[in-house]
Structures are given as C-alpha cells and as structure tokens.
Amino acid sequence: MRPVIILVNPQLAENIGMVARAMKNCDIEELRLVNPKQEATSQIALRASSGSDEILLNSKVYSSTKDALADLEIVYASTARPRHQVKEVLTPQHMANNYPTDKKVGFMFGCERTGLENEDISLANAIVEVPLNPEHSSLNLAQAVLILGYEYYKTTISTNGSRFITNGGEIAPKEKIFRFLENLNTKIKQSPRLKDEDHTQSLLLNINNIFTRANLTNQELNSLYGIINILSDNPK
C-alpha cells in the first residue's frame, strides 16, 4: 500500500500545493491535513501543485493529529531536531528499503516554521531523519516530502542505472565502424606529416579506441565520412 502524507499545522497554501506536486512525482495520492492555516483547495495551492489538483481536492482535514493517524498502522515522523525521546531514527533509504507493504503507513511532517511538536512525534513509530550538512539541515516542506516519497517510490520501480539516447537513430554495427576506420587510417597514413612508424601506429591505435567506444549511430558515421571527404577535397 502506498503511504499517506500527513501535514500537521501547515501554514501556507503554496507549500501545501508544492507538497501535492511532490506527492504526484512519487505516485502518492492521499494527503491529510491537521489544522491547516490556509485552504488546500485555494487557487494559490492549486497553482503551486502544477497539475496535481486531484490530490488537493481529495485531501482530508482533521482537527487533531490523533484523528489523522487513527486508522494507520505504522507512522514515520520526519524531523531533523533532537527531541529527547526514545525512538528509532531511520534514514529515508533505510525506511524505504524496509517499508511494510502490507501495512497502512503514514509519513508525518510538521509546520514550516517549527516542524513537528514533541507530542506529535510521540505518536509515531519511528523518526526519519535526512542526513544533511549538520550546519544547515533545514528543508522546506515540499523538499522533505519529496525526499521520503522518492526513496519509497524507488522501491516500487525498476530502472536501468544508465541509458543511451539515440533520438531514433540506430547504433552502427561494428562492421561499419571497422570499414570507416580502415578508410580513415588509409587517409592518415597518406599524410606527409607523420613522423615514423611507431608514431603512426600509436596514433592509429588511439583513433581506433576513440571511435569504437563512442556508440556512433549510422547517421553520425555518415557525417564523419562527409567530414573526411570535405577535408580530402580541400587540403590546406
């Protein structure tokens, strides 16, 4: 089950809207507000949500933190301040990697100015603390929601660590690369500027390495052929 986001005493509609945007980024839908100072459905909030209107329109308002948490089974309180309570403190990554998918979970955040109060934190199962620069660890509300939300979201998706964009072009097969290099090497060997055989072989080896590791597309290879032809036709 996806987590529920609980904002306790949020002050500004704009911040509530930006939280909705962060939630949408991480595929989190349910937003609960405890005594918000401004309307979550105001035009200010809706504009700040950047197309996440449904989260704001479906948000629920509660008069107390206990009421907002009552049906949840696990609650994580996000705070960076020491609260002198006996609580397990988790990083967002550790929390997400051990996320109880069979439980109804809530991520709880305090107001923009002071964060969560001790009484609110006492209702949580554990604290989630983002390890940041100790000299400046303050986050705005949407940033905090995005960090916890993203760590959770990463556990629900499977992505490659890297990818190569060709914009629709096909990577040239090795056969074409080798043919191009033969053509290029032949023209290089014809240059009167080459010093000696050892220098020539070292130069050609470096050139081969450059082009064989470049993931050239067929179109790029054709462009290189064109450059070689232009330079060959216009010697300087």
Phi, psi and omega in degrees: 000142179287149181288161173257138176262127179242121175254119181263120179055047177294144188262320189245135178299324180299318179293322177298319178297318179291329174296317178301320178298315178298321178297316180299320177305325187255015177058042175248132191251326192265124180240129177239137183239131177253112178049057178293144181281335179228161185290132177286342181257012178290162180297328178297313180294317182296320178295319181291339183284347176051055176090010178256037186303320186299328178295316180291317182293332180262003181293153181243143181250135181235155180270346179214156179295321180301318179296322182290335183259354193306320185267003181271151181259327179227132179232129175251129180261125180268117179202150179249356183266142175293131186245000177055043176239155177277097183216146171286134179248122184245151167280158177303322181294316180295318178302314183292320181292340179244026183297127181280092186294342180266005181245159173270114192247146176234140171254119187251135182230147180268183182288163187298325188276316188240351183075200181283143174278159180304321181297322178292317181297327180296343180273352184268156176285323183204165177257139172249123183237126179277121181285101182238179176308117184298340178278346178201085184253011182286134176240150170281168189300313182294324177299315181298316179296319182295320181296310179294317180298319182291320178299320175295313186298324180301331181283350183258355184233163176233117181228155174284147179294334177207161176210157183244122183265125180249000181053041176091348180281155179264138176295131181292134178293160182304324181304316180290323178297315181297321180295318178297316181295324176299317179296314181294317181297321179299315181292324179295318181296339180278353183286133178285352183277348181294139187279302183206179184297318180296316179297319180296314181296320178295319179297314181295323178297317178296319179296316178301317180296320180301312187278332180283340179260003190271355182052051182290142173272165178302321180295318179296322179297319177298322178296321178295319175301319180297320179296315180299318180294320179296315181292326180290326182280341184232067180294145180246000000 
